[in-house]
Amino acid sequence: MAQQKIVQTAGRQQLGEFAPEFAHLNDDILFGEVWSRNDLLSLRDRSLVTVTSLISQGITDNSLTFHLQEAKKNGITRTEIAEIITHIAFYAGWPKAWAAFRLAKDVWNDDIKGDDAKAAFQRSMIFPIGEPNTAYAKYFQGNSYLARISDSQIPFSNVTFEPGCRNNWHIHRATSGGGQMLVGVSGRGWYQEEGKPAQEILPGTVIHIPANVKHWHGAAADSWFAHLAFEIPGENASNEWLETVTDEEYKKLK
C-alpha cells in the first residue's frame, strides 16, 4: 500500500497564535506522522478506531463530526457507520450512540439517494433491483424499480423503493381469492391499511393483504427498501389505483 502523507492545518488556523506548540503537535505529529503511517493501518481503519474512541468517551462535538466526515472520505459507507455505531452502543452506552447517530445522519445524508447508494443497496440483497418501474411510475411518489423473479405457479417480483418512495393507496380487487403478500428483503419500509396504524417492514417481515382492502406500502424516509410482492391468484382480479399518500400523512411516520 502506498503511504499517503496527511496534511492538516486546523491546529495552526485555530490555535496557531494562542497555543503554537499544541498546533504543531496536532498538525505535524498527530496527523503528519501518526495518521500518515497508513502503511501500517489503512486510513479507513484509523478512522474506524478514532470514531469508536470518540463515541466511547461521549465526545460528540465538532471533532466527531470532522472524523465522521473523514471516515466517509476514507470509504466507510452509510450502512457500515450505522452498524458500527450500533455495535458501539452495547459497549459504550445507548445515549452516546444516539448522539453520534444525530451527527452521522447529517454527514451521510447525501448518500441515501443516487447511483452510489443504489449500488450499495444492491450489494445488501440477493435479488436484483431491476429496471426503473416506468409502467407504474404515475402511481408512485419517488423512484421505484421492478425485477420479475418468477412467472410460474405464484408470480412474484422484487420491488425496490428509494428513500421516501411509496405507492398510492390502492386495492387488489377480486370476487374470490386474490390479494397480495409482501416479504421484506432489505432496508426499512412501511405498510398501512386504511383506518389502521402503519406497520414497519424489515427484512423477513411478512405482510398478508386480503383482496378488496385499501392500503399502501413503500420505503422509510431515510432508507432504501425492497420487498418481494406475491400476486395471489383470484377470480376477476384487478388493481384499483387511488389517491396519493400525502406528505403530511407520510411525515408522521418515524
DAFEN-V622438 format. One record per pair of residues at least 24 apart in sequence whose ideal C-beta (glycine too) atoms are under 10 Angstrom apart, sorted by the first residue. I is the first residue (numbers start at 1). J is the second residue. D is the distance in whole Angstrom. If there is no record, write none. Layout:
# DAFEN-V622438
i=<I/I>
j=<J/J>
d=<D/D>
This chain:
# DAFEN-V622438
i=<1/1/1/1/1/1/2/2/3/3/3/3/3/4/4/4/4/4/4/5/5/5/5/5/5/6/6/6/6/6/6/6/6/6/6/6/6/7/7/7/8/8/8/10/10/35/38/42/42/43/43/43/43/43/44/44/44/44/44/44/44/45/45/46/46/46/47/47/47/47/47/47/47/47/48/48/48/48/48/48/51/51/51/51/51/51/51/52/52/52/52/52/52/52/53/53/54/54/54/54/55/55/55/55/55/55/55/55/55/55/55/55/55/55/56/56/56/56/56/56/57/57/58/58/58/58/58/58/59/59/59/60/60/60/60/60/60/60/60/60/61/61/62/64/64/64/64/64/65/65/65/65/65/66/67/67/68/68/68/68/68/68/68/69/69/69/69/70/71/71/71/72/72/72/72/72/76/76/77/77/77/77/77/77/78/78/78/78/78/78/78/78/78/78/78/78/78/78/78/79/79/79/79/79/79/79/79/79/79/79/80/80/81/81/81/81/82/82/82/105/108/109/112/112/112/112/112/112/112/112/113/113/113/113/113/113/113/114/117/117/117/118/118/118/118/118/120/121/121/121/121/121/121/121/121/121/121/122/122/122/122/123/124/124/124/124/124/124/125/125/125/125/125/125/125/125/126/126/126/127/127/127/127/127/127/127/127/127/128/128/128/129/129/129/129/129/129/130/130/130/130/130/133/133/133/133/133/133/136/136/136/136/136/138/138/139/139/139/139/139/139/139/139/139/140/140/140/140/140/140/141/141/141/141/141/141/141/141/141/141/141/142/142/142/142/144/144/144/144/145/145/146/147/147/149/149/149/150/150/153/154/154/154/154/154/155/155/155/155/155/156/156/156/156/156/156/156/156/156/157/157/157/157/157/158/158/158/158/158/158/158/159/159/159/159/159/159/159/159/159/160/160/160/160/160/160/160/160/161/161/161/161/161/161/161/161/161/161/161/161/162/162/162/162/162/162/163/163/163/163/163/163/163/163/163/163/164/164/164/164/164/164/164/164/164/164/164/165/165/165/165/165/165/165/166/166/166/166/166/166/166/166/166/166/166/166/166/166/166/167/167/167/167/167/167/167/168/168/168/168/168/168/168/169/169/169/169/169/169/169/169/169/169/169/169/170/170/170/170/170/170/170/170/170/170/170/171/171/171/171/171/171/171/171/171/171/171/172/172/172/172/172/172/172/172/172/172/172/172/172/172/173/173/173/173/173/173/173/173/174/174/174/174/174/174/174/174/174/174/175/175/175/175/175/175/176/176/176/176/176/176/177/177/177/177/177/177/177/178/178/178/178/178/178/178/178/178/178/178/178/179/179/179/179/179/179/179/179/179/179/179/179/180/180/180/180/180/180/180/180/180/180/180/180/180/180/181/181/181/181/181/181/181/181/181/181/182/182/182/182/182/182/182/182/182/182/183/183/183/183/183/183/184/184/184/184/185/185/185/185/186/186/186/186/186/187/187/187/187/187/187/187/187/188/188/188/188/188/188/188/189/189/189/189/189/189/189/189/189/190/190/190/190/190/190/190/190/190/190/191/191/191/191/191/192/192/192/192/192/192/192/193/194/197/198/198/198/198/198/198/200/200/201/201/201/203/206/208/211/211/211/212/214/214/214/215/216/216/216/216/216/216/217/218/218/218/220/220/220/221/221/221/221/222>
j=<38/39/40/41/42/43/38/39/36/37/38/39/40/35/36/38/39/42/43/31/32/33/35/36/38/30/31/32/33/34/35/36/37/38/43/46/70/31/32/36/32/35/36/63/66/70/74/74/75/70/71/73/74/75/70/71/73/74/75/76/80/74/76/70/71/74/71/72/73/74/75/76/81/84/74/75/76/80/81/84/76/81/84/85/88/100/104/84/85/87/88/91/92/100/88/92/88/92/96/100/84/85/88/89/91/92/93/96/97/99/100/101/103/104/88/91/92/93/96/100/92/96/92/93/95/96/99/100/96/99/100/95/96/97/98/99/100/101/102/103/99/103/103/99/100/103/104/107/100/103/104/106/107/107/103/107/100/103/104/105/106/107/108/103/106/107/108/107/104/107/108/104/107/108/110/111/104/108/108/111/116/117/120/123/104/105/107/108/109/110/111/112/116/117/120/121/222/223/224/108/111/117/120/121/123/124/186/187/223/224/108/120/105/107/108/111/108/222/223/222/222/222/162/163/164/219/221/222/223/224/142/143/162/163/164/165/224/162/162/163/224/143/145/160/162/224/224/145/160/162/163/186/187/223/224/225/226/160/186/224/226/186/185/186/187/203/224/226/158/160/185/186/187/203/224/226/158/185/186/157/158/159/160/185/186/226/227/228/158/160/226/158/159/160/186/224/226/157/158/159/160/226/157/159/160/161/165/167/167/168/170/239/241/168/241/167/168/169/170/216/239/241/242/244/165/166/167/168/218/244/165/166/167/168/216/218/244/245/246/247/250/166/167/218/219/218/219/225/226/224/226/229/226/228/228/229/230/228/230/233/181/230/231/232/233/229/230/231/232/233/180/181/182/183/228/229/230/231/232/227/228/229/230/231/183/185/186/226/227/228/229/185/189/217/218/225/226/227/228/229/185/186/187/219/224/225/226/227/187/189/190/217/218/219/220/223/224/225/226/227/187/218/219/223/224/225/187/188/218/219/220/221/222/223/224/225/218/219/220/221/222/223/224/225/247/250/251/189/218/219/220/221/224/225/190/191/192/216/217/218/219/220/221/225/244/245/249/250/253/215/216/217/218/241/244/245/216/218/241/242/243/244/245/193/194/214/215/216/240/241/242/243/244/245/249/209/213/214/215/216/217/239/240/241/242/243/209/211/212/213/214/215/238/239/240/241/242/209/210/211/212/213/214/215/231/232/234/237/238/239/240/211/212/234/236/237/238/239/240/210/211/212/232/233/234/235/236/237/238/211/212/234/235/236/237/211/233/234/235/236/237/211/232/233/234/235/236/237/209/210/211/212/231/232/233/234/235/236/237/238/208/209/210/211/212/213/230/231/232/233/234/237/207/208/209/210/211/213/215/217/229/230/231/232/237/239/206/207/208/209/227/228/229/230/231/232/206/207/208/209/215/217/227/228/229/230/207/226/227/228/229/230/225/226/227/228/225/226/227/228/223/224/225/226/227/219/220/222/223/224/225/226/227/219/220/221/222/223/224/225/217/218/219/220/223/224/225/226/227/216/217/218/219/220/221/225/245/250/253/215/216/217/218/227/216/217/218/245/249/250/253/217/242/253/245/249/250/252/253/254/253/254/225/226/227/227/230/232/235/236/237/240/240/242/243/242/242/243/244/245/249/250/245/245/250/253/250/253/254/250/251/253/254/254>
d=<7/6/9/10/7/10/9/8/7/8/6/5/9/9/7/6/9/10/7/9/7/10/9/5/9/9/5/7/9/9/4/5/10/8/8/9/10/8/8/9/7/8/10/10/8/9/9/8/9/8/9/8/4/8/10/8/10/5/5/6/10/9/10/9/9/8/4/9/8/5/8/6/10/10/9/10/7/9/9/7/8/8/7/8/8/8/9/7/9/9/6/9/8/10/10/10/10/10/10/8/9/7/5/9/10/6/9/6/7/8/5/10/10/10/7/7/4/8/7/10/8/8/8/8/8/5/8/9/9/9/9/10/7/10/9/4/6/10/8/6/10/9/9/9/7/6/9/10/10/5/9/8/7/10/10/10/8/6/6/10/9/5/8/10/10/6/10/10/9/8/9/9/6/6/10/8/10/9/8/7/9/9/6/9/8/9/9/4/9/9/5/7/10/7/7/10/10/10/10/9/9/9/6/8/9/7/10/10/10/9/10/9/10/8/6/10/8/10/10/7/10/9/8/5/9/10/9/6/7/7/9/8/6/6/8/10/9/9/8/8/7/9/8/8/7/7/8/10/7/9/10/7/7/9/4/9/8/9/9/9/9/10/9/5/7/9/8/9/8/9/5/4/8/8/10/6/9/8/9/9/4/10/9/6/8/7/10/7/7/9/10/7/9/5/10/9/7/8/6/8/7/10/10/7/9/9/10/9/8/9/10/9/8/9/8/6/5/10/7/10/9/5/9/9/6/7/5/7/8/9/6/6/8/8/10/8/6/7/9/8/8/7/10/8/8/8/9/10/10/10/8/9/9/10/7/9/10/10/9/9/9/6/7/7/7/9/8/5/10/9/9/8/10/9/5/6/4/7/10/9/7/5/9/8/10/6/10/6/8/6/8/9/10/9/9/9/7/6/8/5/8/8/8/9/7/7/4/9/8/7/10/8/5/4/9/9/7/5/7/8/10/10/7/10/6/8/9/9/10/6/7/6/6/6/6/8/8/6/8/5/8/9/10/10/9/8/10/9/5/5/10/10/9/8/7/10/9/6/7/2/7/10/10/9/9/5/10/7/10/9/6/6/6/8/9/8/6/10/5/6/6/5/7/10/7/6/7/5/9/8/4/6/8/6/10/10/10/7/7/7/9/6/6/5/6/10/10/8/6/7/5/8/9/7/4/8/7/7/8/5/7/8/10/9/8/8/8/7/8/6/8/7/6/9/7/7/5/7/6/9/4/7/8/9/3/6/6/5/8/8/9/7/5/5/9/8/10/6/5/8/9/7/6/6/3/6/10/8/10/8/4/8/9/6/7/3/7/8/5/9/7/5/5/4/8/7/9/9/5/10/7/9/8/8/4/9/9/9/9/9/6/6/6/6/10/9/7/7/6/7/10/8/8/4/9/6/7/4/8/7/10/6/5/7/6/8/8/10/6/4/8/7/8/8/5/8/8/4/6/6/9/7/7/5/9/7/8/10/5/5/4/6/9/7/4/10/8/4/9/6/6/6/5/6/7/9/4/8/6/8/6/6/8/6/9/8/9/8/6/7/8/4/9/9/6/7/9/8/9/10/8/10/10/9/10/9/9/8/5/10/9/9/7/10/6/9/10/9/10/10/8/9/9/7/10/10/9/10/9/5/9/9/10/7/8/10/10/7/9/7/8/8/9/10>
